[in-house]
């Protein structure tokens, strides 16, 4: 069984292993720099699984920021029939691509 961790960032939870590329909500770290994801919910070394309640104290995941990018465009269209009302709104989420380098307790 492979070693993995479950981390929370941007209000979402991700199951990550070493070497994984991941697109998360934007963080303020420069490209090429390393960052620590402190909110680790579970950590497995391949033999034993440690689960936090709700998170593990002292555990962290080190990730390298690969690049900053934007997600695909989402279009929200509102309309009320027979009233002449219509509204078109577009949104593109700012994302950060990270590569998982290391994790541990």
N, CA, C and O atoms as CSV, one atom per row, in Angstrom:
chain,resi,resn,atom,element,x,y,z
A,1,UNK,N,N,0.840,-1.183,0.000
A,1,UNK,CA,C,0.000,0.000,0.000
A,1,UNK,C,C,0.884,1.245,0.000
A,1,UNK,O,O,1.874,1.306,0.729
A,2,UNK,N,N,0.535,2.215,-0.799
A,2,UNK,CA,C,1.328,3.431,-0.973
A,2,UNK,C,C,1.048,4.438,0.133
A,2,UNK,O,O,-0.068,4.503,0.649
A,3,UNK,N,N,2.054,5.220,0.498
A,3,UNK,CA,C,1.896,6.269,1.499
A,3,UNK,C,C,1.109,7.426,0.886
A,3,UNK,O,O,1.348,7.804,-0.261
A,4,UNK,N,N,0.177,7.985,1.646
A,4,UNK,CA,C,-0.642,9.097,1.159
A,4,UNK,C,C,-1.078,9.969,2.325
A,4,UNK,O,O,-0.917,9.609,3.490
A,5,UNK,N,N,-1.635,11.127,1.982
A,5,UNK,CA,C,-2.177,12.046,2.977
A,5,UNK,C,C,-3.467,12.632,2.426
A,5,UNK,O,O,-3.652,12.723,1.212
A,6,UNK,N,N,-4.356,13.027,3.328
A,6,UNK,CA,C,-5.574,13.735,2.953
A,6,UNK,C,C,-5.453,15.142,3.514
A,6,UNK,O,O,-5.359,15.327,4.728
A,7,UNK,N,N,-5.454,16.143,2.621
A,7,UNK,CA,C,-5.294,17.533,3.037
A,7,UNK,C,C,-6.518,18.341,2.640
A,7,UNK,O,O,-7.257,17.975,1.726
A,8,UNK,N,N,-6.716,19.448,3.345
A,8,UNK,CA,C,-7.808,20.359,3.015
A,8,UNK,C,C,-7.216,21.716,2.675
A,8,UNK,O,O,-6.422,22.263,3.441
A,9,UNK,N,N,-7.603,22.259,1.526
A,9,UNK,CA,C,-7.202,23.593,1.119
A,9,UNK,C,C,-8.277,24.167,0.216
A,9,UNK,O,O,-8.819,23.472,-0.644
A,10,UNK,N,N,-8.577,25.426,0.417
A,10,UNK,CA,C,-9.605,26.077,-0.395
A,10,UNK,C,C,-10.988,25.509,-0.179
A,10,UNK,O,O,-11.834,25.601,-1.069
A,11,UNK,N,N,-11.247,24.916,0.993
A,11,UNK,CA,C,-12.561,24.354,1.283
A,11,UNK,C,C,-12.806,22.993,0.653
A,11,UNK,O,O,-13.923,22.479,0.706
A,12,UNK,N,N,-11.775,22.403,0.057
A,12,UNK,CA,C,-11.914,21.091,-0.565
A,12,UNK,C,C,-10.873,20.139,0.014
A,12,UNK,O,O,-9.830,20.569,0.505
A,13,UNK,N,N,-11.164,18.857,-0.049
A,13,UNK,CA,C,-10.254,17.848,0.470
A,13,UNK,C,C,-9.652,17.061,-0.693
A,13,UNK,O,O,-10.340,16.722,-1.655
A,14,UNK,N,N,-8.352,16.778,-0.583
A,14,UNK,CA,C,-7.633,16.074,-1.632
A,14,UNK,C,C,-6.841,14.925,-1.024
A,14,UNK,O,O,-6.251,15.070,0.047
A,15,UNK,N,N,-6.826,13.781,-1.709
A,15,UNK,CA,C,-5.976,12.650,-1.325
A,15,UNK,C,C,-4.729,12.750,-2.200
A,15,UNK,O,O,-4.821,12.680,-3.425
A,16,UNK,N,N,-3.563,12.913,-1.570
A,16,UNK,CA,C,-2.344,13.173,-2.317
A,16,UNK,C,C,-1.267,12.147,-1.988
A,16,UNK,O,O,-1.216,11.612,-0.881
A,17,UNK,N,N,-0.409,11.883,-2.966
A,17,UNK,CA,C,0.774,11.047,-2.809
A,17,UNK,C,C,1.964,11.862,-3.294
A,17,UNK,O,O,1.789,12.906,-3.923
A,18,UNK,N,N,3.169,11.393,-3.004
A,18,UNK,CA,C,4.372,12.094,-3.462
A,18,UNK,C,C,4.400,12.127,-4.981
A,18,UNK,O,O,4.135,11.122,-5.640
A,19,UNK,N,N,4.725,13.296,-5.532
A,19,UNK,CA,C,4.830,13.448,-6.978
A,19,UNK,C,C,3.537,13.828,-7.671
A,19,UNK,O,O,3.542,14.074,-8.877
A,20,UNK,N,N,2.422,13.885,-6.942
A,20,UNK,CA,C,1.135,14.249,-7.542
A,20,UNK,C,C,1.127,15.708,-7.979
A,20,UNK,O,O,1.642,16.577,-7.276
A,21,UNK,N,N,0.534,15.975,-9.154
A,21,UNK,CA,C,0.255,17.331,-9.608
A,21,UNK,C,C,-1.204,17.625,-9.298
A,21,UNK,O,O,-2.076,16.796,-9.560
A,22,UNK,N,N,-1.471,18.793,-8.745
A,22,UNK,CA,C,-2.791,19.098,-8.224
A,22,UNK,C,C,-3.140,20.542,-8.553
A,22,UNK,O,O,-2.298,21.426,-8.398
A,23,UNK,N,N,-4.358,20.798,-9.001
A,23,UNK,CA,C,-4.832,22.161,-9.224
A,23,UNK,C,C,-5.749,22.529,-8.064
A,23,UNK,O,O,-6.804,21.925,-7.875
A,24,UNK,N,N,-5.332,23.527,-7.292
A,24,UNK,CA,C,-6.108,23.964,-6.126
A,24,UNK,C,C,-6.475,25.424,-6.307
A,24,UNK,O,O,-5.984,26.081,-7.226
A,25,UNK,N,N,-7.341,25.942,-5.432
A,25,UNK,CA,C,-7.665,27.360,-5.475
A,25,UNK,C,C,-6.415,28.172,-5.185
A,25,UNK,O,O,-5.534,27.727,-4.450
A,26,UNK,N,N,-6.343,29.341,-5.754
A,26,UNK,CA,C,-5.132,30.144,-5.754
A,26,UNK,C,C,-4.581,30.415,-4.354
A,26,UNK,O,O,-5.323,30.753,-3.431
A,27,UNK,N,N,-3.259,30.257,-4.219
A,27,UNK,CA,C,-2.560,30.631,-2.991
A,27,UNK,C,C,-1.512,31.671,-3.365
A,27,UNK,O,O,-1.100,31.746,-4.523
A,28,UNK,N,N,-1.082,32.468,-2.404
A,28,UNK,CA,C,-0.220,33.605,-2.695
A,28,UNK,C,C,1.263,33.314,-2.728
A,28,UNK,O,O,2.057,34.207,-2.436
A,29,UNK,N,N,1.670,32.114,-3.068
A,29,UNK,CA,C,3.088,31.761,-3.125
A,29,UNK,C,C,3.576,31.860,-4.566
A,29,UNK,O,O,2.872,31.470,-5.497
A,30,UNK,N,N,4.789,32.384,-4.741
A,30,UNK,CA,C,5.370,32.533,-6.079
A,30,UNK,C,C,5.649,31.170,-6.717
A,30,UNK,O,O,5.858,30.176,-6.022
A,31,UNK,N,N,5.647,31.143,-8.050
A,31,UNK,CA,C,5.967,29.912,-8.775
A,31,UNK,C,C,7.423,29.530,-8.508
A,31,UNK,O,O,8.308,30.387,-8.519
A,32,UNK,N,N,7.665,28.245,-8.269
A,32,UNK,CA,C,8.999,27.749,-7.968
A,32,UNK,C,C,9.297,27.669,-6.477
A,32,UNK,O,O,10.258,27.012,-6.078
A,33,UNK,N,N,8.493,28.325,-5.651
A,33,UNK,CA,C,8.671,28.308,-4.197
A,33,UNK,C,C,7.956,27.103,-3.599
A,33,UNK,O,O,7.084,26.508,-4.232
A,34,UNK,N,N,8.330,26.755,-2.384
A,34,UNK,CA,C,7.661,25.669,-1.676
A,34,UNK,C,C,6.713,26.243,-0.633
A,34,UNK,O,O,6.961,27.310,-0.070
A,35,UNK,N,N,5.633,25.528,-0.385
A,35,UNK,CA,C,4.654,25.926,0.617
A,35,UNK,C,C,4.268,24.709,1.438
A,35,UNK,O,O,4.410,23.571,0.992
A,36,UNK,N,N,3.779,24.963,2.639
A,36,UNK,CA,C,3.335,23.874,3.503
A,36,UNK,C,C,1.820,23.919,3.622
A,36,UNK,O,O,1.236,24.974,3.869
A,37,UNK,N,N,1.197,22.774,3.446
A,37,UNK,CA,C,-0.237,22.630,3.675
A,37,UNK,C,C,-0.386,22.061,5.086
A,37,UNK,O,O,-0.073,20.896,5.330
A,38,UNK,N,N,-0.862,22.887,6.003
A,38,UNK,CA,C,-0.879,22.535,7.423
A,38,UNK,C,C,-2.107,21.724,7.833
A,38,UNK,O,O,-2.068,21.003,8.830
A,39,UNK,N,N,-3.186,21.835,7.077
A,39,UNK,CA,C,-4.434,21.181,7.465
A,39,UNK,C,C,-4.459,19.749,6.924
A,39,UNK,O,O,-5.041,19.491,5.871
A,40,UNK,N,N,-3.826,18.821,7.648
A,40,UNK,CA,C,-3.751,17.416,7.257
A,40,UNK,C,C,-4.805,16.648,8.050
A,40,UNK,O,O,-4.789,16.651,9.281
A,41,UNK,N,N,-5.718,15.993,7.343
A,41,UNK,CA,C,-6.822,15.286,7.991
A,41,UNK,C,C,-6.486,13.828,8.257
A,41,UNK,O,O,-6.972,13.252,9.230
A,42,UNK,N,N,-5.662,13.221,7.410
A,42,UNK,CA,C,-5.259,11.823,7.586
A,42,UNK,C,C,-3.887,11.641,6.968
A,42,UNK,O,O,-3.524,12.322,6.010
A,43,UNK,N,N,-3.128,10.707,7.535
A,43,UNK,CA,C,-1.779,10.456,7.061
A,43,UNK,C,C,-1.489,8.969,7.149
A,43,UNK,O,O,-1.669,8.357,8.203
A,44,UNK,N,N,-1.039,8.383,6.041
A,44,UNK,CA,C,-0.712,6.965,6.011
A,44,UNK,C,C,0.731,6.810,5.546
A,44,UNK,O,O,1.142,7.431,4.566
A,45,UNK,N,N,1.498,5.980,6.250
A,45,UNK,CA,C,2.880,5.720,5.845
A,45,UNK,C,C,2.994,4.444,5.016
A,45,UNK,O,O,4.105,4.003,4.724
A,46,UNK,N,N,1.895,3.858,4.639
A,46,UNK,CA,C,1.889,2.619,3.864
A,46,UNK,C,C,1.509,1.421,4.701
A,46,UNK,O,O,1.046,0.411,4.172
A,47,UNK,N,N,1.703,1.526,6.015
A,47,UNK,CA,C,1.357,0.431,6.922
A,47,UNK,C,C,0.290,0.855,7.927
A,47,UNK,O,O,-0.628,0.094,8.234
A,48,UNK,N,N,0.424,2.077,8.433
A,48,UNK,CA,C,-0.467,2.547,9.493
A,48,UNK,C,C,-1.139,3.841,9.059
A,48,UNK,O,O,-0.499,4.709,8.466
A,49,UNK,N,N,-2.426,3.971,9.353
A,49,UNK,CA,C,-3.207,5.156,9.023
A,49,UNK,C,C,-3.503,5.932,10.292
A,49,UNK,O,O,-4.049,5.389,11.252
A,50,UNK,N,N,-3.135,7.219,10.291
A,50,UNK,CA,C,-3.464,8.109,11.409
A,50,UNK,C,C,-4.532,9.071,10.929
A,50,UNK,O,O,-4.367,9.738,9.908
A,51,UNK,N,N,-5.640,9.140,11.676
A,51,UNK,CA,C,-6.751,10.007,11.316
A,51,UNK,C,C,-6.917,11.045,12.403
A,51,UNK,O,O,-6.940,10.706,13.586
A,52,UNK,N,N,-7.034,12.301,12.022
A,52,UNK,CA,C,-7.198,13.387,12.973
A,52,UNK,C,C,-8.650,13.589,13.337
A,52,UNK,O,O,-9.557,13.070,12.687
A,53,UNK,N,N,-8.847,14.365,14.403
A,53,UNK,CA,C,-10.207,14.678,14.824
A,53,UNK,C,C,-10.308,16.171,15.130
A,53,UNK,O,O,-10.187,16.514,16.306
A,54,UNK,N,N,-10.512,17.066,14.213
A,54,UNK,CA,C,-10.665,16.870,12.771
A,54,UNK,C,C,-9.343,16.839,12.007
A,54,UNK,O,O,-9.311,16.327,10.888
A,55,UNK,N,N,-8.236,17.373,12.572
A,55,UNK,CA,C,-6.976,17.355,11.837
A,55,UNK,C,C,-5.834,16.891,12.734
A,55,UNK,O,O,-5.922,16.959,13.960
A,56,UNK,N,N,-4.763,16.421,12.103
A,56,UNK,CA,C,-3.593,15.931,12.837
A,56,UNK,C,C,-2.718,17.105,13.263
A,56,UNK,O,O,-2.416,17.982,12.454
A,57,UNK,N,N,-2.315,17.122,14.521
A,57,UNK,CA,C,-1.428,18.185,14.989
A,57,UNK,C,C,0.013,17.811,14.668
A,57,UNK,O,O,0.423,16.666,14.858
A,58,UNK,N,N,0.771,18.776,14.185
A,58,UNK,CA,C,2.173,18.550,13.871
A,58,UNK,C,C,2.440,17.944,12.507
A,58,UNK,O,O,3.599,17.832,12.109
A,59,UNK,N,N,1.414,17.555,11.785
A,59,UNK,CA,C,1.600,16.966,10.451
A,59,UNK,C,C,1.487,18.066,9.398
A,59,UNK,O,O,0.701,19.002,9.549
A,60,UNK,N,N,2.272,17.948,8.340
A,60,UNK,CA,C,2.187,18.911,7.248
A,60,UNK,C,C,2.598,18.243,5.947
A,60,UNK,O,O,3.290,17.225,5.943
A,61,UNK,N,N,2.161,18.835,4.849
A,61,UNK,CA,C,2.498,18.363,3.509
A,61,UNK,C,C,3.257,19.487,2.813
A,61,UNK,O,O,2.776,20.618,2.757
A,62,UNK,N,N,4.436,19.184,2.285
A,62,UNK,CA,C,5.230,20.176,1.568
A,62,UNK,C,C,4.946,20.046,0.079
A,62,UNK,O,O,5.002,18.954,-0.485
A,63,UNK,N,N,4.640,21.183,-0.550
A,63,UNK,CA,C,4.319,21.194,-1.975
A,63,UNK,C,C,5.095,22.314,-2.655
A,63,UNK,O,O,5.370,23.352,-2.053
A,64,UNK,N,N,5.442,22.088,-3.917
A,64,UNK,CA,C,6.123,23.103,-4.712
A,64,UNK,C,C,5.117,23.695,-5.689
A,64,UNK,O,O,4.397,22.965,-6.369
A,65,UNK,N,N,5.071,25.027,-5.756
A,65,UNK,CA,C,4.161,25.707,-6.680
A,65,UNK,C,C,4.760,25.644,-8.076
A,65,UNK,O,O,5.859,26.146,-8.310
A,66,UNK,N,N,4.033,25.024,-9.005
A,66,UNK,CA,C,4.509,24.874,-10.376
A,66,UNK,C,C,4.163,26.111,-11.192
A,66,UNK,O,O,5.031,26.687,-11.847
A,67,UNK,N,N,2.893,26.523,-11.156
A,67,UNK,CA,C,2.456,27.700,-11.922
A,67,UNK,C,C,1.102,28.178,-11.427
A,67,UNK,O,O,0.395,27.467,-10.713
A,68,UNK,N,N,0.758,29.393,-11.819
A,68,UNK,CA,C,-0.567,29.953,-11.558
A,68,UNK,C,C,-1.317,29.990,-12.884
A,68,UNK,O,O,-0.742,30.330,-13.918
A,69,UNK,N,N,-2.584,29.644,-12.853
A,69,UNK,CA,C,-3.385,29.603,-14.072
A,69,UNK,C,C,-4.828,29.943,-13.754
A,69,UNK,O,O,-5.180,30.177,-12.598
A,70,UNK,N,N,-5.657,29.971,-14.774
A,70,UNK,CA,C,-7.084,30.235,-14.594
A,70,UNK,C,C,-7.862,29.034,-15.121
A,70,UNK,O,O,-7.478,28.423,-16.118
A,71,UNK,N,N,-8.960,28.701,-14.440
A,71,UNK,CA,C,-9.804,27.588,-14.846
A,71,UNK,C,C,-10.619,27.929,-16.073
A,71,UNK,O,O,-10.549,29.050,-16.579
A,72,UNK,N,N,-11.390,26.972,-16.555
A,72,UNK,CA,C,-12.210,27.248,-17.733
A,72,UNK,C,C,-13.396,28.131,-17.361
A,72,UNK,O,O,-13.817,28.172,-16.205
A,73,UNK,N,N,-13.921,28.826,-18.343
A,73,UNK,CA,C,-14.975,29.794,-18.104
A,73,UNK,C,C,-16.303,29.107,-17.808
A,73,UNK,O,O,-16.695,28.158,-18.487
A,74,UNK,N,N,-16.978,29.600,-16.790
A,74,UNK,CA,C,-18.310,29.125,-16.434
A,74,UNK,C,C,-19.284,30.267,-16.711
A,74,UNK,O,O,-19.062,31.392,-16.262
A,75,UNK,N,N,-20.352,29.988,-17.442
A,75,UNK,CA,C,-21.328,31.010,-17.798
A,75,UNK,C,C,-22.622,30.764,-17.033
A,75,UNK,O,O,-23.195,29.676,-17.096
A,76,UNK,N,N,-23.074,31.780,-16.312
A,76,UNK,CA,C,-24.359,31.718,-15.613
A,76,UNK,C,C,-25.327,32.619,-16.382
A,76,UNK,O,O,-25.076,33.815,-16.536
A,77,UNK,N,N,-26.410,32.057,-16.853
A,77,UNK,CA,C,-27.390,32.810,-17.629
A,77,UNK,C,C,-28.720,32.790,-16.900
A,77,UNK,O,O,-29.263,31.725,-16.609
A,78,UNK,N,N,-29.245,33.979,-16.604
A,78,UNK,CA,C,-30.530,34.097,-15.917
A,78,UNK,C,C,-31.536,34.707,-16.878
A,78,UNK,O,O,-31.201,35.592,-17.666
A,79,UNK,N,N,-32.786,34.222,-16.805
A,79,UNK,CA,C,-33.819,34.741,-17.693
A,79,UNK,C,C,-35.185,34.583,-17.038
A,79,UNK,O,O,-35.467,33.571,-16.396
A,80,UNK,N,N,-36.016,35.586,-17.206
A,80,UNK,CA,C,-37.410,35.488,-16.768
A,80,UNK,C,C,-38.278,35.619,-18.012
A,80,UNK,O,O,-38.212,36.610,-18.740
A,81,UNK,N,N,-39.085,34.602,-18.233
A,81,UNK,CA,C,-39.854,34.604,-19.469
A,81,UNK,C,C,-40.912,35.712,-19.482
A,81,UNK,O,O,-41.503,36.057,-18.459
A,82,UNK,N,N,-41.118,36.239,-20.657
A,82,UNK,CA,C,-42.109,37.275,-20.952
A,82,UNK,C,C,-41.871,38.592,-20.214
A,82,UNK,O,O,-42.755,39.448,-20.209
A,83,UNK,N,N,-40.737,38.778,-19.607
A,83,UNK,CA,C,-40.458,40.015,-18.872
A,83,UNK,C,C,-39.339,40.838,-19.508
A,83,UNK,O,O,-39.093,41.972,-19.096
A,84,UNK,N,N,-38.671,40.282,-20.496
A,84,UNK,CA,C,-37.576,40.993,-21.146
A,84,UNK,C,C,-36.320,41.037,-20.287
A,84,UNK,O,O,-35.420,41.835,-20.550
A,85,UNK,N,N,-36.247,40.200,-19.277
A,85,UNK,CA,C,-35.090,40.183,-18.381
A,85,UNK,C,C,-34.178,39.020,-18.726
A,85,UNK,O,O,-34.607,37.867,-18.741
A,86,UNK,N,N,-32.946,39.321,-18.996
A,86,UNK,CA,C,-31.932,38.284,-19.131
A,86,UNK,C,C,-30.591,38.872,-18.729
A,86,UNK,O,O,-30.317,40.053,-18.946
A,87,UNK,N,N,-29.760,38.018,-18.137
A,87,UNK,CA,C,-28.485,38.453,-17.589
A,87,UNK,C,C,-27.465,37.335,-17.804
A,87,UNK,O,O,-27.724,36.175,-17.485
A,88,UNK,N,N,-26.312,37.696,-18.344
A,88,UNK,CA,C,-25.271,36.707,-18.609
A,88,UNK,C,C,-24.033,37.103,-17.795
A,88,UNK,O,O,-23.521,38.216,-17.919
A,89,UNK,N,N,-23.566,36.167,-16.962
A,89,UNK,CA,C,-22.418,36.419,-16.094
A,89,UNK,C,C,-21.385,35.326,-16.340
A,89,UNK,O,O,-21.731,34.145,-16.372
A,90,UNK,N,N,-20.141,35.700,-16.513
A,90,UNK,CA,C,-19.068,34.737,-16.701
A,90,UNK,C,C,-18.141,34.726,-15.495
A,90,UNK,O,O,-18.022,35.727,-14.789
A,91,UNK,N,N,-17.480,33.588,-15.257
A,91,UNK,CA,C,-16.553,33.466,-14.139
A,91,UNK,C,C,-15.421,32.527,-14.519
A,91,UNK,O,O,-15.644,31.481,-15.129
A,92,UNK,N,N,-14.188,32.915,-14.147
A,92,UNK,CA,C,-13.020,32.043,-14.303
A,92,UNK,C,C,-12.295,32.017,-12.976
A,92,UNK,O,O,-11.901,33.062,-12.458
A,93,UNK,N,N,-12.118,30.829,-12.422
A,93,UNK,CA,C,-11.476,30.677,-11.116
A,93,UNK,C,C,-9.960,30.773,-11.249
A,93,UNK,O,O,-9.372,30.180,-12.153
A,94,UNK,N,N,-9.331,31.523,-10.347
A,94,UNK,CA,C,-7.866,31.583,-10.271
A,94,UNK,C,C,-7.379,30.299,-9.596
A,94,UNK,O,O,-7.838,29.963,-8.504
A,95,UNK,N,N,-6.458,29.582,-10.235
A,95,UNK,CA,C,-5.966,28.306,-9.725
A,95,UNK,C,C,-4.450,28.333,-9.580
A,95,UNK,O,O,-3.766,29.139,-10.210
A,96,UNK,N,N,-3.944,27.450,-8.749
A,96,UNK,CA,C,-2.520,27.230,-8.580
A,96,UNK,C,C,-2.249,25.750,-8.763
A,96,UNK,O,O,-2.912,24.910,-8.155
A,97,UNK,N,N,-1.266,25.428,-9.607
A,97,UNK,CA,C,-0.880,24.033,-9.795
A,97,UNK,C,C,0.305,23.745,-8.881
A,97,UNK,O,O,1.320,24.441,-8.929
A,98,UNK,N,N,0.170,22.712,-8.046
A,98,UNK,CA,C,1.235,22.360,-7.108
A,98,UNK,C,C,1.678,20.918,-7.335
A,98,UNK,O,O,0.926,20.093,-7.854
A,99,UNK,N,N,2.912,20.634,-6.933
A,99,UNK,CA,C,3.448,19.275,-6.977
A,99,UNK,C,C,3.812,18.883,-5.562
A,99,UNK,O,O,4.543,19.606,-4.884
A,100,UNK,N,N,3.309,17.740,-5.105
A,100,UNK,CA,C,3.547,17.279,-3.747
A,100,UNK,C,C,4.990,16.756,-3.656
A,100,UNK,O,O,5.388,15.865,-4.406
A,101,UNK,N,N,5.765,17.331,-2.719
A,101,UNK,CA,C,7.164,16.976,-2.562
A,101,UNK,C,C,7.351,15.969,-1.431
A,101,UNK,O,O,8.013,14.947,-1.608
A,102,UNK,N,N,6.767,16.257,-0.268
A,102,UNK,CA,C,7.002,15.423,0.901
A,102,UNK,C,C,5.886,15.619,1.910
A,102,UNK,O,O,5.235,16.664,1.921
A,103,UNK,N,N,5.660,14.637,2.747
A,103,UNK,CA,C,4.736,14.798,3.874
A,103,UNK,C,C,5.202,13.968,5.043
A,103,UNK,O,O,5.903,12.969,4.883
A,104,UNK,N,N,4.797,14.402,6.228
A,104,UNK,CA,C,5.205,13.678,7.422
A,104,UNK,C,C,4.601,14.290,8.672
A,104,UNK,O,O,3.982,15.353,8.621
A,105,UNK,N,N,4.786,13.613,9.788
A,105,UNK,CA,C,4.219,14.065,11.052
A,105,UNK,C,C,5.180,14.932,11.809
A,105,UNK,O,O,4.860,15.401,12.901
